[in-house]
Every structure is written in C-alpha cells, then in structure tokens.
Amino acid sequence: MATPIAIIINDAAGSDTTAEVRARIAEAFHNLGAEAHFLIARSGEEIVDLARRAAAGDAGPVVAGGGDGTISAVASVLIETDRTLGVLPLGTLNHFAKDLNIPLALDDAVRTILGGAVARVDVGEVNGRFFLNNSGLGLYPMIVRHRERLQERLGHGKWPAFLWAALSVLRRYPFLVVRVNADDHESVRRTPFIFIGNNEYEIAGFEIGTRKRLDAGRLCLYMARRTGRVGLLRFALRALAGKLRNEKDFDALCTEEVYIETKRRRVHVAIDGEVTLMPTPLHYRVRPGALRVLVPAAETAEQ
C-alpha cells in the first residue's frame, strides 16, 4: 500500500473540520486508492511544527486542510524546497484555492491532490514572514484584532464579531503616516490603510479581490491617500464602476520590493488574515516561483 498522505488540519480555526468532515476526506482518498493520515493542530505554532514533521517524511505532498491562514502556515515550511503543497479548501473564503482554480468541492479537491499538476507560484515576504495572499496595515489589522477580542470575550461568531469590530474601528478612524520606497521612488502619505498583494489584485468590477495569476513575480501595493469615511465609500462605488484606477486619492503600484517606514518602532501587520506586531521599517519583497502547489491538470504545470 502507498504511504499515507499527511493532511494537516487546524482544529481551532473555526472551519468545517469536524470528525464527520474528516471521515468524508478519508473516504474520498480511499475511493481513489489512497490513505489519509490526519495531523491535528490546535494552534498556529502547532501547524508549523506538524508541517515540518510531515515535510521531513516521504516525498509525497503535504496537504493543508482549512482556510487561508492554515494553508499559509503549512506553505511557509515548504517554500523554496522540493516538497509540494496540496490544498483542501475548508475555510470560509478560500482565496488562495479560488485564485488557483483549485476546486472547492471536496471530492474534486482530493482528485487534484492525487492527480493534479505541479505549478510554481510566487510568495510574498515581509521582514522574513511569508504570505500567499496579502498583507495589510492600518484599518484591517485593527479590525481583526478587535474582532478576535470580541470573539474571546463575548463568544460572538466570526462574521458578527467582524461587523461590530469594523463599526467600532471606523468610528475612531485612525491614520498612519508612512514613507514608501519602491523602484527608487519615495512618497509620504497619511493613509487609513495599505494593502500589499502577492501579485496583482482586481480592484474594479465584480471580480474585485481576485487574482488572474500568481506567477508574475510582483507585489502590488494599494493605498488610500488621506480620506475620510465618505471617501472610503466613494472608493467602493468607483471600484464597482471600474473607475478606481483613475481615483486621484488612491495609489496603486506593482514592484518586486518595497520599504515602508512609519514613526512607530513597531506596527501591527496583517499577514494572510493573521495579525502580528512587527518592527519597522517593513521590508516587503516577492519570492518568484518559490512554492510548488498541486493544481488541476488543465492549469499551467511546472515547467
């Protein structure tokens, strides 16, 4: 019998990872002639430890089962190695899987892990921390931190807590003063948020928030200039109308490397939805083709 495939699941992530779902995953692998071996984590640190253990084993794929945070944590161990990431999208949004056209249906996702093609995708990095999707400063990490406190203190669900946290942060509406250096060009901005994507995000129309490719070797930075709550609403409306790129109070640039300085010695940074406190300046760079991922065979395979 073939060696069982290691599947790392975060049992504390709030995703659909009940015993019933694990049984369905095991059945899906069994039906295709493979065996699933579950490694259950209960914290972000444990995800990384289990991923290291799995990567040190046989040459098969290391599978992350969960949302984008879990997938990013497992991937961080496999970057710039010869090991391949398999993705079981069990989270709420599943941005990484969607952007790579990895099926969200369980049976099809398992089929991709067992018979897909290997694609090389880029990875973003900030001060030594990797991200697959995006990183952010300003409003978003503040909202995430407040949401987590509400969930812990009051037991709210993720989305109700996020809504209340967003309303609370927007009432205060803090700004960051930043100095951005990219491609030998420097700019100083007072901004409510900065968003840095691993490759280019659609910022207009009904495909907003998606990426057409993850292998262009670029980071893309999006930043509002000084604007209030009404300005944010205007950005949203212009984005849906496909006119955000022409907005005079909105900056967008794509580059391979960017430095962000603030007056603060440390700043909260969101990395694939997880918030951490980092020393400044922040050094962002792209790692082209640094991660091997299993995608549907019809997608672009490793050259």
SELUM-62523 format. One line per 4 residues: their letters; for each residue x, y, z of N, C-alpha, C, CB. Coordinates in steps of 0.2 Angstrom, whole numbers, plus 5000, padded with zeros to 4 digits. Glycine has a CB too. Example, Ala and Ser with C-alpha at 12.3 -4.5 7.8 and 13.67 -1.06 7.14 Angstrom:
! SELUM-62523
as) 5066:4972:5039:5062:4978:5039:5066:4984:5039:5057:4978:5045 ~ 5064:4989:5035:5068:4995:5036:5064:5000:5039:5070:4997:5029;
END
This chain:
! SELUM-62523
matp) 5004:4994:5000:5000:5000:5000:5004:5006:5000:4995:5000:5006 ~ 5002:5011:4996:5006:5018:4996:5006:5021:5003:5003:5022:4991 ~ 5011:5025:5004:5012:5029:5010:5006:5033:5011:5019:5033:5010 ~ 5003:5034:5017:4998:5038:5018:5000:5046:5017:4995:5038:5025;
iaii) 4995:5050:5015:4996:5057:5013:4995:5061:5020:4992:5059:5007 ~ 5000:5065:5022:4999:5069:5028:4994:5075:5026:5006:5071:5030 ~ 4989:5075:5030:4984:5081:5030:4984:5084:5037:4977:5078:5028 ~ 4986:5091:5036:4987:5095:5042:4980:5099:5043:4993:5099:5042;
inda) 4977:5099:5049:4971:5102:5050:4971:5106:5056:4964:5097:5050 ~ 4969:5112:5056:4969:5116:5062:4962:5116:5065:4970:5124:5060 ~ 4962:5112:5071:4955:5111:5074:4953:5117:5078:4956:5105:5079 ~ 4957:5122:5078:4955:5128:5082:4953:5134:5077:4960:5131:5087;
agsd) 4953:5133:5071:4952:5138:5066:4945:5140:5065:4955:5136:5059 ~ 4940:5136:5067:4933:5138:5066:4931:5136:5059:4932:5145:5067 ~ 4935:5132:5056:4932:5130:5049:4929:5123:5050:4938:5129:5044 ~ 4926:5120:5044:4922:5114:5044:4927:5108:5045:4918:5114:5038;
ttae) 4929:5107:5051:4934:5101:5051:4932:5097:5057:4941:5104:5053 ~ 4925:5095:5057:4923:5091:5062:4925:5084:5060:4915:5091:5062 ~ 4924:5079:5065:4925:5072:5064:4921:5069:5058:4923:5068:5070 ~ 4915:5072:5057:4912:5070:5051:4915:5072:5044:4904:5072:5051;
vrar) 4918:5078:5044:4921:5080:5038:4928:5076:5037:4922:5088:5039 ~ 4931:5075:5042:4937:5071:5042:4936:5064:5039:4941:5070:5048 ~ 4930:5061:5041:4928:5055:5039:4927:5055:5031:4922:5052:5042 ~ 4924:5061:5029:4922:5062:5022:4929:5062:5018:4918:5068:5021;
iaea) 4934:5066:5021:4940:5067:5017:4943:5060:5017:4945:5071:5021 ~ 4943:5056:5022:4947:5049:5022:4943:5045:5017:4946:5046:5029 ~ 4937:5045:5016:4933:5041:5011:4935:5043:5004:4925:5042:5013 ~ 4935:5050:5003:4937:5052:4996:4944:5050:4994:4937:5060:4996;
fhnl) 4949:5050:4999:4955:5047:4997:4955:5040:4996:4960:5049:5003 ~ 4951:5036:5000:4951:5029:5000:4948:5027:4993:4947:5026:5005 ~ 4943:5031:4991:4939:5029:4984:4944:5030:4978:4933:5034:4984 ~ 4949:5034:4979:4954:5035:4974:4961:5031:4975:4956:5042:4973;
gaea) 4960:5026:4980:4966:5022:4981:4971:5024:4985:4969:5020:4974 ~ 4970:5029:4989:4975:5032:4994:4972:5032:5001:4977:5040:4991 ~ 4977:5033:5005:4975:5034:5013:4977:5040:5015:4979:5028:5016 ~ 4973:5043:5019:4974:5050:5023:4976:5049:5030:4968:5054:5022;
hfli) 4982:5052:5031:4984:5052:5038:4983:5059:5041:4991:5050:5039 ~ 4979:5060:5046:4977:5067:5049:4982:5069:5054:4970:5067:5051 ~ 4985:5075:5054:4989:5078:5059:4985:5084:5062:4996:5080:5057 ~ 4982:5084:5068:4978:5089:5070:4981:5094:5075:4972:5085:5074;
arsg) 4981:5100:5073:4984:5106:5076:4979:5110:5080:4988:5110:5072 ~ 4981:5113:5085:4976:5117:5089:4979:5124:5090:4975:5114:5096 ~ 4984:5126:5087:4987:5132:5087:4991:5133:5080:4991:5134:5093 ~ 4992:5140:5079:4996:5141:5073:5003:5138:5074:4997:5149:5072;
eeiv) 5006:5139:5080:5013:5136:5081:5013:5128:5079:5015:5138:5088 ~ 5008:5125:5082:5007:5118:5081:5007:5116:5073:5002:5115:5085 ~ 5003:5120:5069:5003:5119:5062:5009:5119:5059:4998:5125:5059 ~ 5014:5124:5061:5020:5124:5058:5024:5118:5060:5024:5131:5060;
dlar) 5024:5116:5066:5028:5110:5069:5026:5104:5065:5027:5109:5076 ~ 5019:5103:5064:5017:5097:5061:5019:5097:5053:5009:5096:5061 ~ 5019:5103:5050:5021:5104:5043:5028:5102:5043:5020:5111:5041 ~ 5032:5104:5047:5039:5102:5047:5040:5094:5048:5043:5105:5053;
raaa) 5036:5091:5052:5037:5084:5053:5035:5081:5047:5032:5082:5059 ~ 5029:5083:5044:5027:5080:5038:5032:5081:5032:5020:5083:5035 ~ 5035:5087:5031:5040:5088:5026:5046:5084:5027:5041:5095:5026 ~ 5047:5082:5033:5053:5078:5034:5052:5070:5032:5056:5078:5041;
gdag) 5046:5069:5031:5044:5062:5029:5045:5060:5022:5037:5060:5031 ~ 5041:5056:5019:5042:5053:5012:5041:5059:5007:5036:5048:5011 ~ 5041:5058:5001:5042:5063:4996:5035:5065:4993:5046:5060:4990 ~ 5029:5062:4996:5023:5064:4994:5021:5071:4996:5018:5060:4997;
pvva) 5015:5074:4994:5013:5081:4995:5011:5081:5002:5007:5083:4991 ~ 5012:5088:5005:5010:5089:5012:5003:5093:5011:5015:5093:5016 ~ 4998:5091:5014:4991:5094:5012:4989:5098:5018:4986:5088:5011 ~ 4987:5104:5017:4984:5109:5021:4976:5108:5021:4987:5116:5021;
gggd) 4973:5107:5026:4966:5107:5026:4963:5112:5030:4963:5100:5028 ~ 4960:5117:5027:4957:5123:5031:4957:5129:5027:4962:5124:5037 ~ 4957:5135:5031:4956:5141:5027:4963:5144:5025:4952:5146:5032 ~ 4963:5150:5023:4969:5153:5020:4974:5154:5025:4967:5160:5017;
gtis) 4973:5155:5032:4978:5155:5037:4981:5149:5038:4975:5158:5043 ~ 4978:5143:5038:4981:5137:5039:4985:5135:5033:4975:5131:5040 ~ 4982:5136:5027:4986:5135:5021:4993:5139:5021:4982:5136:5015 ~ 4992:5145:5023:4998:5149:5023:5003:5147:5028:4997:5156:5024;
avas) 5001:5144:5034:5006:5142:5039:5009:5136:5036:5002:5140:5045 ~ 5006:5131:5033:5009:5125:5031:5014:5127:5025:5003:5120:5028 ~ 5011:5131:5021:5016:5133:5015:5022:5136:5017:5012:5138:5010 ~ 5022:5140:5023:5028:5143:5025:5034:5138:5026:5027:5147:5031;
vlie) 5033:5132:5028:5038:5127:5029:5040:5124:5022:5035:5121:5033 ~ 5036:5124:5017:5038:5121:5010:5041:5126:5005:5032:5118:5007 ~ 5041:5132:5007:5044:5137:5002:5051:5136:5001:5043:5144:5005 ~ 5053:5136:4994:5060:5135:4992:5062:5128:4994:5064:5141:4994;
tdrt) 5058:5123:4994:5060:5116:4995:5058:5112:4989:5058:5113:5002 ~ 5059:5106:4989:5057:5102:4983:5050:5098:4985:5062:5096:4982 ~ 5047:5100:4991:5041:5097:4993:5035:5101:4990:5040:5097:5001 ~ 5029:5098:4989:5024:5101:4986:5018:5101:4991:5022:5096:4980;
lgvl) 5014:5107:4990:5008:5108:4994:5002:5106:4991:5008:5116:4995 ~ 4998:5102:4994:4991:5101:4992:4986:5105:4996:4990:5093:4993 ~ 4981:5107:4993:4976:5111:4996:4969:5108:4997:4975:5118:4993 ~ 4966:5107:5003:4959:5105:5004:4956:5112:5007:4959:5099:5009;
plgt) 4952:5115:5003:4949:5122:5005:4943:5121:5009:4947:5126:4999 ~ 4944:5121:5016:4939:5120:5021:4937:5126:5024:4941:5115:5026 ~ 4940:5132:5022:4938:5138:5026:4932:5142:5023:4944:5143:5025 ~ 4931:5148:5025:4926:5152:5023:4927:5155:5016:4924:5157:5028;
lnhf) 4932:5158:5015:4934:5162:5009:4938:5159:5004:4937:5169:5011 ~ 4943:5155:5006:4947:5151:5002:4950:5155:4996:4943:5145:4999 ~ 4953:5161:4997:4955:5165:4992:4961:5161:4988:4958:5171:4995 ~ 4965:5158:4991:4971:5155:4988:4969:5150:4983:4976:5152:4993;
akdl) 4964:5145:4985:4962:5140:4981:4958:5143:4975:4957:5135:4985 ~ 4954:5148:4976:4950:5151:4971:4954:5154:4966:4945:5156:4974 ~ 4959:5157:4968:4964:5161:4963:4968:5156:4959:4968:5166:4966 ~ 4969:5150:4961:4972:5145:4958:4968:5140:4954:4977:5141:4962;
nipl) 4961:5141:4954:4956:5137:4952:4956:5130:4955:4957:5136:4944 ~ 4958:5129:4961:4958:5123:4964:4950:5122:4966:4962:5123:4971 ~ 4947:5116:4965:4940:5115:4966:4939:5116:4974:4938:5108:4964 ~ 4933:5119:4975:4931:5119:4982:4927:5113:4984:4926:5125:4983;
aldd) 4924:5109:4980:4921:5103:4981:4926:5098:4984:4917:5100:4975 ~ 4924:5094:4989:4929:5090:4992:4932:5085:4988:4926:5087:4998 ~ 4928:5081:4985:4930:5075:4980:4934:5078:4975:4924:5072:4977 ~ 4933:5084:4972:4937:5086:4966:4943:5089:4969:4933:5092:4963;
avrt) 4943:5092:4975:4950:5094:4978:4954:5088:4979:4948:5098:4984 ~ 4952:5083:4982:4956:5077:4983:4958:5074:4976:4952:5071:4987 ~ 4954:5074:4971:4957:5072:4965:4962:5076:4962:4951:5072:4960 ~ 4962:5083:4964:4968:5087:4962:4974:5085:4965:4966:5094:4963;
ilgg) 4973:5084:4972:4979:5082:4976:4982:5076:4973:4977:5081:4983 ~ 4978:5071:4971:4981:5064:4969:4983:5064:4962:4976:5059:4970 ~ 4980:5068:4957:4981:5068:4950:4983:5075:4947:4976:5065:4947 ~ 4984:5080:4951:4985:5087:4948:4992:5088:4945:4983:5092:4953;
avar) 4993:5094:4943:4999:5096:4940:5003:5100:4945:4999:5099:4933 ~ 5009:5101:4945:5013:5105:4949:5014:5112:4946:5020:5102:4951 ~ 5012:5117:4950:5013:5124:4947:5017:5127:4952:5006:5128:4947 ~ 5022:5131:4950:5026:5136:4954:5023:5142:4955:5033:5136:4951;
vdvg) 5022:5145:4961:5018:5151:4962:5023:5155:4966:5011:5150:4965 ~ 5022:5162:4966:5026:5167:4970:5023:5167:4977:5025:5174:4966 ~ 5028:5170:4981:5026:5170:4988:5029:5177:4990:5030:5165:4992 ~ 5024:5181:4994:5026:5187:4997:5030:5186:5003:5020:5192:4998;
evng) 5034:5191:5005:5038:5191:5011:5038:5198:5014:5045:5188:5010 ~ 5037:5198:5021:5038:5204:5025:5042:5203:5031:5031:5208:5026 ~ 5048:5206:5031:5053:5205:5037:5054:5198:5039:5050:5209:5043 ~ 5054:5194:5034:5056:5187:5035:5049:5182:5036:5060:5186:5041;
rffl) 5043:5185:5036:5037:5181:5036:5034:5181:5029:5032:5185:5041 ~ 5032:5175:5028:5029:5174:5021:5021:5175:5021:5031:5166:5019 ~ 5019:5176:5015:5012:5177:5014:5010:5174:5007:5009:5184:5015 ~ 5004:5171:5006:5002:5168:5000:4997:5173:4996:4999:5162:5000;
nnsg) 4993:5177:5000:4988:5181:4998:4990:5188:4998:4982:5180:5001 ~ 4990:5191:5004:4991:5198:5005:4993:5200:5012:4985:5202:5004 ~ 4995:5206:5013:4997:5209:5020:4994:5216:5020:5005:5209:5021 ~ 4993:5218:5026:4989:5225:5027:4991:5228:5033:4982:5224:5026;
lgly) 4991:5235:5033:4992:5239:5038:4986:5244:5039:4999:5243:5037 ~ 4986:5247:5045:4980:5252:5046:4974:5249:5048:4979:5256:5040 ~ 4968:5250:5045:4962:5248:5047:4961:5241:5048:4957:5251:5042 ~ 4963:5237:5043:4962:5230:5043:4965:5226:5049:4964:5227:5037;
pmiv) 4971:5227:5050:4973:5223:5056:4970:5225:5063:4981:5224:5057 ~ 4968:5232:5063:4965:5234:5069:4958:5231:5070:4964:5242:5069 ~ 4954:5230:5064:4948:5227:5064:4949:5219:5066:4944:5227:5057 ~ 4954:5216:5064:4955:5209:5065:4956:5208:5073:4960:5206:5061;
rhre) 4960:5212:5075:4962:5212:5082:4956:5213:5087:4968:5217:5084 ~ 4952:5218:5085:4946:5219:5089:4941:5214:5088:4943:5226:5087 ~ 4940:5211:5082:4936:5205:5081:4938:5199:5086:4936:5203:5074 ~ 4944:5198:5086:4947:5192:5090:4945:5193:5097:4954:5191:5089;
rlqe) 4946:5199:5100:4944:5201:5107:4937:5200:5108:4946:5208:5109 ~ 4932:5202:5103:4925:5201:5104:4923:5194:5104:4922:5205:5098 ~ 4927:5190:5100:4925:5183:5100:4927:5179:5106:4929:5179:5094 ~ 4933:5181:5109:4935:5178:5115:4931:5180:5121:4943:5180:5116;
rlgh) 4929:5187:5121:4926:5189:5127:4919:5188:5127:4927:5197:5128 ~ 4915:5189:5121:4908:5188:5121:4906:5182:5118:4905:5194:5118 ~ 4910:5178:5114:4908:5172:5111:4904:5173:5105:4904:5168:5116 ~ 4905:5179:5102:4902:5180:5095:4905:5176:5090:4902:5188:5093;
gkwp) 4901:5175:5085:4903:5171:5079:4908:5176:5075:4897:5169:5074 ~ 4911:5173:5070:4917:5177:5067:4914:5183:5063:4920:5172:5062 ~ 4908:5182:5059:4906:5187:5055:4902:5193:5059:4901:5185:5050 ~ 4898:5191:5064:4895:5196:5068:4901:5200:5072:4890:5193:5073;
aflw) 4906:5196:5074:4911:5200:5078:4915:5204:5073:4916:5195:5081 ~ 4916:5202:5067:4919:5206:5062:4915:5213:5061:4921:5203:5055 ~ 4909:5212:5060:4905:5218:5059:4905:5223:5064:4897:5216:5057 ~ 4904:5221:5070:4905:5225:5076:4912:5228:5077:4903:5221:5083;
aals) 4917:5224:5075:4924:5227:5076:4925:5232:5071:4929:5221:5075 ~ 4922:5231:5064:4923:5236:5059:4920:5243:5061:4920:5233:5053 ~ 4913:5242:5064:4910:5248:5066:4914:5252:5071:4903:5247:5068 ~ 4916:5248:5076:4920:5252:5081:4926:5255:5079:4922:5246:5086;
vlrr) 4930:5252:5074:4936:5255:5072:4935:5261:5067:4940:5249:5068 ~ 4930:5260:5063:4928:5266:5059:4926:5272:5062:4923:5263:5054 ~ 4923:5271:5068:4921:5277:5072:4927:5281:5074:4917:5274:5079 ~ 4933:5277:5076:4939:5281:5078:4943:5283:5072:4943:5276:5082;
ypfl) 4943:5279:5067:4946:5280:5060:4953:5283:5061:4941:5285:5056 ~ 4957:5279:5063:4964:5281:5064:4968:5281:5057:4968:5276:5068 ~ 4973:5285:5057:4978:5286:5051:4985:5284:5052:4978:5293:5048 ~ 4988:5282:5047:4995:5280:5048:4999:5286:5043:4997:5273:5045;
vvrv) 5005:5288:5046:5009:5292:5042:5015:5287:5040:5012:5298:5045 ~ 5016:5286:5033:5021:5281:5031:5025:5285:5025:5017:5275:5028 ~ 5031:5282:5025:5036:5284:5019:5037:5277:5015:5043:5287:5022 ~ 5035:5277:5009:5035:5272:5005:5041:5272:5000:5028:5270:5001;
nadd) 5045:5267:5000:5051:5267:4995:5050:5261:4990:5058:5267:4998 ~ 5050:5263:4984:5049:5257:4979:5052:5260:4972:5042:5255:4978 ~ 5056:5256:4969:5059:5257:4962:5062:5264:4962:5053:5257:4957 ~ 5066:5265:4968:5070:5272:4968:5065:5278:4968:5075:5273:4963;
hesv) 5059:5277:4970:5054:5282:4971:5052:5282:4978:5049:5282:4966 ~ 5052:5288:4981:5049:5289:4988:5043:5293:4988:5055:5292:4993 ~ 5038:5291:4993:5032:5295:4994:5030:5295:5001:5026:5293:4989 ~ 5027:5300:5003:5025:5301:5010:5017:5302:5010:5028:5307:5014;
rrtp) 5014:5298:5014:5007:5298:5014:5004:5297:5021:5004:5292:5009 ~ 4998:5301:5022:4994:5300:5028:4988:5296:5025:4992:5307:5031 ~ 4987:5290:5028:4983:5285:5025:4979:5281:5030:4986:5280:5020 ~ 4973:5279:5029:4970:5274:5034:4971:5267:5033:4962:5275:5033;
fifi) 4974:5265:5027:4976:5258:5026:4981:5258:5020:4970:5254:5024 ~ 4985:5252:5020:4989:5250:5015:4988:5243:5014:4997:5251:5016 ~ 4987:5240:5008:4986:5233:5006:4992:5231:5001:4979:5232:5003 ~ 4995:5226:5003:5000:5223:4998:4999:5216:4996:5007:5223:5002;
gnne) 4998:5215:4990:4996:5209:4987:5001:5205:4984:4990:5210:4982 ~ 5001:5198:4985:5006:5194:4981:5003:5193:4974:5006:5187:4985 ~ 5006:5197:4970:5003:5198:4963:4997:5203:4963:5002:5191:4960 ~ 4995:5204:4957:4990:5210:4956:4983:5207:4957:4991:5212:4949;
yeia) 4980:5211:4961:4973:5210:4963:4968:5214:4958:4971:5212:4970 ~ 4962:5211:4956:4957:5215:4953:4955:5220:4958:4952:5211:4950 ~ 4955:5227:4956:4952:5232:4960:4946:5236:4957:4958:5237:4962 ~ 4943:5232:4952:4937:5236:4949:4932:5230:4947:4939:5240:4944;
gfei) 4926:5232:4947:4921:5227:4944:4919:5222:4949:4923:5224:4937 ~ 4915:5217:4946:4913:5212:4951:4918:5206:4952:4907:5209:4947 ~ 4924:5206:4949:4929:5202:4951:4934:5205:4956:4933:5200:4944 ~ 4932:5210:4959:4936:5214:4964:4939:5209:4969:4933:5220:4967;
gtrk) 4945:5209:4971:4948:5205:4976:4950:5198:4974:4943:5203:4981 ~ 4951:5197:4967:4953:5191:4964:4960:5192:4960:4948:5187:4959 ~ 4963:5187:4959:4970:5187:4955:4969:5183:4949:4976:5186:4960 ~ 4972:5185:4943:4972:5181:4937:4978:5177:4937:4971:5186:4931;
rlda) 4983:5179:4940:4989:5174:4941:4993:5176:4947:4993:5176:4934 ~ 4997:5170:4949:5001:5171:4955:5008:5170:4953:4998:5166:4960 ~ 5010:5171:4947:5017:5169:4945:5020:5175:4941:5017:5163:4941 ~ 5018:5181:4942:5020:5186:4938:5026:5190:4941:5015:5192:4937;
grlc) 5028:5187:4947:5034:5190:4951:5034:5197:4953:5040:5189:4946 ~ 5028:5199:4955:5027:5206:4958:5023:5206:4964:5023:5210:4952 ~ 5024:5211:4968:5020:5213:4973:5016:5219:4971:5024:5214:4980 ~ 5010:5220:4973:5006:5226:4971:5003:5229:4977:5000:5224:4966;
lyma) 5005:5235:4978:5003:5239:4984:4997:5244:4982:5009:5243:4986 ~ 4992:5244:4986:4986:5249:4986:4986:5253:4992:4980:5244:4984 ~ 4985:5259:4991:4985:5264:4997:4980:5270:4996:4992:5266:4998 ~ 4976:5271:5000:4972:5277:5000:4976:5283:5003:4965:5276:5004;
rrtg) 4975:5289:5000:4978:5295:5002:4973:5297:5008:4980:5300:4997 ~ 4975:5303:5011:4971:5305:5017:4964:5306:5014:4974:5312:5019 ~ 4959:5302:5017:4952:5302:5015:4948:5300:5021:4951:5297:5009 ~ 4942:5302:5022:4938:5300:5027:4933:5294:5026:4934:5306:5029;
rvgl) 4928:5293:5030:4924:5288:5029:4920:5289:5023:4919:5287:5035 ~ 4918:5295:5021:4914:5296:5015:4919:5294:5009:4912:5303:5014 ~ 4925:5296:5009:4930:5294:5004:4931:5287:5003:4937:5297:5006 ~ 4930:5283:5009:4931:5275:5008:4925:5273:5004:4931:5272:5015;
lrfa) 4919:5276:5005:4913:5274:5002:4913:5275:4995:4907:5277:5005 ~ 4916:5281:4993:4917:5283:4986:4922:5278:4983:4920:5290:4986 ~ 4927:5276:4986:4932:5271:4983:4928:5265:4981:4938:5270:4988 ~ 4924:5263:4986:4920:5256:4985:4915:5257:4979:4916:5254:4991;
lral) 4912:5263:4978:4907:5264:4972:4911:5264:4966:4903:5270:4974 ~ 4917:5268:4966:4921:5269:4960:4924:5262:4958:4926:5274:4961 ~ 4926:5258:4963:4928:5251:4961:4923:5247:4958:4931:5248:4967 ~ 4917:5247:4960:4912:5243:4957:4910:5246:4950:4905:5243:4961;
agkl) 4911:5252:4949:4910:5255:4942:4916:5255:4938:4909:5263:4943 ~ 4922:5252:4940:4928:5251:4936:4932:5257:4935:4926:5248:4929 ~ 4931:5262:4940:4935:5268:4939:4940:5270:4944:4930:5274:4939 ~ 4941:5265:4949:4945:5266:4954:4953:5268:4952:4946:5260:4959;
rnek) 4955:5265:4947:4962:5267:4945:4963:5274:4943:4964:5262:4939 ~ 4958:5277:4942:4958:5284:4940:4957:5289:4946:4953:5286:4934 ~ 4956:5286:4952:4954:5290:4958:4961:5293:4960:4951:5285:4963 ~ 4960:5300:4961:4966:5304:4962:4969:5303:4969:4965:5311:4961;
dfda) 4964:5300:4974:4966:5299:4981:4968:5292:4982:4961:5302:4985 ~ 4969:5288:4977:4971:5281:4978:4977:5279:4974:4965:5277:4975 ~ 4982:5276:4977:4988:5274:4974:4988:5267:4973:4994:5277:4978 ~ 4991:5265:4967:4992:5258:4966:4999:5257:4962:4986:5255:4961;
lcte) 5003:5253:4964:5009:5251:4960:5011:5244:4961:5015:5256:4963 ~ 5014:5242:4956:5017:5235:4957:5025:5235:4956:5014:5230:4951 ~ 5028:5231:4960:5035:5231:4960:5038:5224:4963:5038:5237:4965 ~ 5044:5223:4964:5047:5217:4966:5049:5218:4974:5053:5215:4962;
evyi) 5050:5224:4976:5052:5226:4983:5050:5233:4985:5060:5225:4983 ~ 5048:5233:4991:5046:5240:4994:5047:5240:5001:5038:5241:4993 ~ 5049:5246:5003:5051:5248:5010:5045:5252:5013:5058:5250:5011 ~ 5043:5251:5019:5038:5255:5022:5040:5257:5029:5031:5252:5022;
etkr) 5041:5264:5030:5043:5267:5036:5037:5270:5039:5049:5271:5035 ~ 5037:5270:5046:5032:5274:5050:5036:5277:5056:5026:5269:5053 ~ 5033:5282:5059:5036:5285:5065:5036:5280:5071:5032:5291:5067 ~ 5032:5275:5071:5032:5270:5076:5037:5265:5075:5025:5266:5076;
rrvh) 5040:5263:5081:5045:5257:5081:5042:5251:5079:5049:5257:5088 ~ 5036:5249:5081:5033:5243:5079:5026:5245:5077:5033:5238:5085 ~ 5023:5240:5073:5017:5241:5070:5013:5235:5069:5017:5245:5063 ~ 5006:5235:5070:5003:5229:5068:5002:5227:5061:4996:5229:5072;
vaid) 5003:5221:5059:5003:5220:5052:4999:5213:5051:5010:5218:5049 ~ 4994:5214:5046:4990:5208:5044:4994:5204:5039:4983:5210:5042 ~ 4994:5197:5040:4998:5193:5035:4993:5187:5034:5005:5190:5038 ~ 4990:5187:5028:4985:5182:5027:4980:5181:5032:4989:5175:5025;
gevt) 4978:5186:5035:4972:5186:5039:4974:5186:5047:4968:5181:5038 ~ 4981:5184:5048:4983:5184:5055:4987:5190:5056:4988:5178:5056 ~ 4986:5193:5062:4989:5199:5064:4995:5198:5069:4984:5204:5068 ~ 5001:5201:5067:5007:5201:5071:5010:5208:5072:5012:5196:5068;
lmpt) 5014:5209:5077:5017:5215:5079:5024:5215:5076:5017:5217:5086 ~ 5026:5219:5072:5032:5219:5068:5036:5226:5069:5031:5218:5061 ~ 5043:5225:5069:5047:5231:5070:5047:5234:5063:5054:5229:5072 ~ 5048:5241:5063:5049:5245:5057:5056:5247:5056:5044:5251:5057;
plhy) 5058:5248:5049:5054:5248:5043:5052:5241:5041:5058:5252:5038 ~ 5046:5241:5037:5044:5234:5034:5047:5234:5028:5036:5234:5034 ~ 5050:5228:5027:5054:5226:5020:5050:5221:5017:5061:5224:5021 ~ 5046:5223:5011:5042:5218:5008:5046:5216:5001:5035:5221:5006;
rvrp) 5046:5210:4999:5049:5208:4993:5045:5201:4991:5056:5206:4994 ~ 5046:5200:4984:5042:5194:4981:5047:5189:4980:5039:5196:4975 ~ 5045:5182:4981:5049:5176:4980:5047:5173:4974:5050:5172:4987 ~ 5049:5174:4968:5046:5171:4962:5046:5164:4962:5049:5174:4956;
galr) 5041:5160:4960:5041:5153:4960:5043:5149:4966:5045:5151:4954 ~ 5042:5152:4972:5046:5149:4977:5042:5143:4980:5046:5154:4983 ~ 5035:5142:4978:5031:5137:4981:5028:5132:4976:5025:5140:4985 ~ 5029:5126:4977:5026:5121:4972:5019:5119:4975:5030:5115:4972;
vlvp) 5014:5120:4971:5007:5118:4973:5004:5114:4968:5003:5125:4973 ~ 5000:5109:4970:4996:5105:4966:4989:5108:4964:4994:5098:4969 ~ 4989:5109:4957:4983:5112:4954:4979:5107:4949:4985:5119:4951 ~ 4973:5109:4947:4970:5105:4942:4975:5104:4936:4963:5108:4940;
aaet) 4975:5098:4933:4979:5096:4927:4979:5101:4922:4978:5089:4925 ~ 4973:5104:4921:4972:5108:4915:4975:5115:4916:4965:5109:4914 ~ 4977:5116:4922:4981:5123:4923:4988:5122:4921:4980:5125:4931 ~ 4991:5128:4922:4998:5128:4920:5003:5124:4925:5001:5135:4920;
aeq) 5006:5119:4922:5010:5115:4926:5017:5118:4927:5010:5108:4924 ~ 5021:5115:4931:5028:5117:4932:5032:5115:4926:5032:5113:4938 ~ 5036:5120:4924:5040:5120:4918:5046:5115:4919:5042:5127:4915;
END
